[in-house]
């Protein structure tokens, strides 16, 4: 899974960012399914951290698209 910092994301190539985004969204989906099923979670804050990392990744990708 791995939570990424903004500096780590900025160092990645665009294709790597897209792949990481897909991976993080899949992981978040699994976490939401566990929460909905009422299962015991290893790390209850993992879903929140995943959402923050996805938002950070999308923000940086959009910044790079808009920069000249």
MDAnalysis code that builds the backbone (N, CA, C; Angstrom):
import MDAnalysis as mda
import numpy as np

u = mda.Universe.empty(204, n_residues=68, atom_resindex=np.repeat(np.arange(68), 3), trajectory=True)
u.add_TopologyAttr("name", ["N", "CA", "C"] * 68)
u.add_TopologyAttr("resid", np.arange(1, 69))
u.add_TopologyAttr("resname", ["UNK", "UNK", "UNK", "UNK", "UNK", "UNK", "UNK", "UNK", "UNK", "UNK", "UNK", "UNK", "UNK", "UNK", "UNK", "UNK", "UNK", "UNK", "UNK", "UNK", "UNK", "UNK", "UNK", "UNK", "UNK", "UNK", "UNK", "UNK", "UNK", "UNK", "UNK", "UNK", "UNK", "UNK", "UNK", "UNK", "UNK", "UNK", "UNK", "UNK", "UNK", "UNK", "UNK", "UNK", "UNK", "UNK", "UNK", "UNK", "UNK", "UNK", "UNK", "UNK", "UNK", "UNK", "UNK", "UNK", "UNK", "UNK", "UNK", "UNK", "UNK", "UNK", "UNK", "UNK", "UNK", "UNK", "UNK", "UNK"])
u.atoms.positions = np.array([
    [0.838, -1.167, 0.000],
    [0.000, 0.000, 0.000],
    [0.884, 1.231, 0.000],
    [1.471, 1.577, 1.112],
    [2.419, 2.676, 1.173],
    [1.791, 4.043, 1.051],
    [1.969, 4.860, 2.059],
    [1.500, 6.233, 2.025],
    [2.636, 7.087, 1.478],
    [2.329, 7.896, 0.475],
    [3.346, 8.669, -0.220],
    [3.340, 10.120, 0.230],
    [4.526, 10.697, 0.306],
    [4.625, 12.121, 0.582],
    [4.551, 12.879, -0.732],
    [4.343, 14.180, -0.646],
    [4.243, 15.003, -1.849],
    [5.548, 14.976, -2.634],
    [6.674, 14.969, -1.952],
    [7.969, 14.929, -2.636],
    [8.149, 13.623, -3.405],
    [7.739, 12.517, -2.808],
    [7.834, 11.222, -3.489],
    [6.964, 11.201, -4.749],
    [5.774, 11.785, -4.650],
    [4.857, 11.803, -5.787],
    [5.424, 12.658, -6.908],
    [5.996, 13.797, -6.565],
    [6.538, 14.694, -7.572],
    [7.709, 14.057, -8.340],
    [8.430, 13.151, -7.701],
    [9.572, 12.492, -8.334],
    [9.138, 11.393, -9.306],
    [7.903, 10.948, -9.208],
    [7.419, 9.856, -10.045],
    [7.087, 10.349, -11.451],
    [7.170, 9.435, -12.410],
    [6.738, 9.743, -13.768],
    [5.218, 9.694, -13.803],
    [4.628, 10.285, -14.847],
    [3.174, 10.369, -14.942],
    [2.531, 8.978, -14.971],
    [3.122, 8.043, -15.704],
    [2.574, 6.682, -15.794],
    [2.608, 5.991, -14.436],
    [3.682, 6.220, -13.677],
    [3.786, 5.636, -12.336],
    [2.697, 6.191, -11.422],
    [2.423, 7.488, -11.573],
    [1.371, 8.111, -10.766],
    [0.019, 7.512, -11.092],
    [-0.254, 7.302, -12.378],
    [-1.531, 6.699, -12.777],
    [-1.675, 5.293, -12.216],
    [-0.606, 4.502, -12.293],
    [-0.640, 3.135, -11.766],
    [-0.829, 3.133, -10.255],
    [-0.161, 4.039, -9.571],
    [-0.279, 4.126, -8.118],
    [-1.685, 4.540, -7.722],
    [-2.282, 5.437, -8.505],
    [-3.646, 5.876, -8.238],
    [-4.621, 4.699, -8.344],
    [-4.466, 3.890, -9.371],
    [-5.317, 2.713, -9.541],
    [-5.132, 1.745, -8.370],
    [-3.892, 1.544, -7.978],
    [-3.581, 0.646, -6.866],
    [-4.200, 1.141, -5.554],
    [-4.081, 2.438, -5.289],
    [-4.626, 3.004, -4.050],
    [-6.150, 2.952, -4.031],
    [-6.782, 3.204, -5.178],
    [-8.239, 3.135, -5.244],
    [-8.735, 1.711, -4.997],
    [-8.014, 0.727, -5.507],
    [-8.382, -0.669, -5.272],
    [-8.249, -1.020, -3.791],
    [-7.185, -0.545, -3.176],
    [-6.968, -0.797, -1.754],
    [-8.058, -0.132, -0.918],
    [-8.446, 1.092, -1.291],
    [-9.515, 1.786, -0.570],
    [-10.838, 1.035, -0.716],
    [-11.078, 0.499, -1.891],
    [-12.291, -0.276, -2.114],
    [-12.341, -1.502, -1.199],
    [-11.212, -2.167, -1.053],
    [-11.133, -3.332, -0.148],
    [-11.396, -2.919, 1.291],
    [-10.827, -1.787, 1.684],
    [-11.027, -1.302, 3.049],
    [-12.499, -0.970, 3.301],
    [-13.137, -0.320, 2.332],
    [-14.552, 0.028, 2.488],
    [-15.423, -1.214, 2.573],
    [-15.053, -2.258, 1.831],
    [-15.809, -3.511, 1.881],
    [-15.679, -4.151, 3.259],
    [-14.477, -4.121, 3.828],
    [-14.283, -4.663, 5.176],
    [-15.081, -3.883, 6.209],
    [-15.092, -2.571, 6.070],
    [-15.830, -1.736, 7.019],
    [-17.325, -2.023, 6.909],
    [-17.836, -2.140, 5.683],
    [-19.255, -2.389, 5.462],
    [-19.664, -3.761, 5.984],
    [-18.754, -4.725, 5.877],
    [-19.060, -6.080, 6.333],
    [-18.977, -6.196, 7.847],
    [-18.430, -5.180, 8.486],
    [-18.328, -5.210, 9.940],
    [-17.156, -6.030, 10.432],
    [-16.207, -6.296, 9.570],
    [-15.036, -7.077, 9.955],
    [-14.069, -6.283, 10.803],
    [-13.206, -7.010, 11.489],
    [-12.194, -6.374, 12.323],
    [-11.065, -5.858, 11.431],
    [-10.755, -4.599, 11.585],
    [-9.708, -3.987, 10.779],
    [-8.381, -4.020, 11.519],
    [-7.296, -4.256, 10.758],
    [-5.960, -4.206, 11.353],
    [-5.645, -2.787, 11.799],
    [-5.885, -1.857, 10.878],
    [-5.558, -0.462, 11.111],
    [-6.783, 0.378, 10.754],
    [-7.533, 0.841, 11.735],
    [-8.762, 1.576, 11.454],
    [-8.554, 2.890, 10.710],
    [-7.378, 3.467, 10.786],
    [-7.131, 4.746, 10.116],
    [-6.627, 4.582, 8.693],
    [-6.490, 3.350, 8.243],
    [-5.934, 3.092, 6.918],
    [-6.795, 3.698, 5.811],
    [-8.113, 3.629, 5.937],
    [-8.998, 4.182, 4.914],
    [-8.820, 5.691, 4.815],
    [-8.692, 6.350, 5.937],
    [-8.506, 7.805, 5.934],
    [-7.175, 8.183, 5.291],
    [-6.132, 7.440, 5.610],
    [-4.820, 7.706, 5.018],
    [-4.819, 7.446, 3.516],
    [-5.536, 6.421, 3.079],
    [-5.647, 6.136, 1.652],
    [-6.355, 7.273, 0.921],
    [-7.444, 7.774, 1.508],
    [-8.165, 8.873, 0.876],
    [-7.293, 10.113, 0.767],
    [-6.520, 10.403, 1.797],
    [-5.629, 11.567, 1.767],
    [-4.544, 11.413, 0.710],
    [-4.000, 10.214, 0.600],
    [-2.948, 9.977, -0.388],
    [-3.502, 10.082, -1.805],
    [-4.705, 9.563, -2.032],
    [-5.341, 9.675, -3.343],
    [-5.565, 11.145, -3.677],
    [-6.055, 11.915, -2.728],
    [-6.291, 13.341, -2.964],
    [-4.983, 14.064, -3.259],
    [-3.941, 13.730, -2.523],
    [-2.628, 14.350, -2.736],
    [-2.110, 14.028, -4.136],
    [-2.265, 12.787, -4.537],
    [-1.815, 12.345, -5.859],
    [-2.577, 13.063, -6.971],
    [-3.896, 13.153, -6.842],
    [-4.706, 13.837, -7.842],
    [-4.374, 15.324, -7.916],
    [-4.149, 15.940, -6.776],
    [-3.812, 17.362, -6.738],
    [-2.512, 17.635, -7.473],
    [-1.504, 16.836, -7.214],
    [-0.207, 17.033, -7.859],
    [-0.300, 16.761, -9.358],
    [-1.077, 15.751, -9.741],
    [-1.245, 15.457, -11.161],
    [-1.920, 16.633, -11.879],
    [-2.909, 17.231, -11.241],
    [-3.594, 18.378, -11.840],
    [-2.693, 19.603, -11.888],
    [-1.873, 19.789, -10.863],
    [-0.931, 20.906, -10.865],
    [0.030, 20.790, -12.054],
    [0.494, 19.578, -12.300],
    [1.439, 19.367, -13.398],
    [0.776, 19.535, -14.755],
    [-0.504, 19.192, -14.856],
    [-1.223, 19.380, -16.113],
    [-1.414, 20.859, -16.423],
    [-1.629, 21.667, -15.409],
    [-1.899, 23.091, -15.607],
    [-0.635, 23.917, -15.767],
    [0.487, 23.427, -15.285],
    [1.720, 24.219, -15.381],
    [2.227, 24.227, -16.828],
    [2.752, 25.371, -17.257],
    [3.206, 25.488, -18.661],
    [4.427, 24.695, -18.971],
])
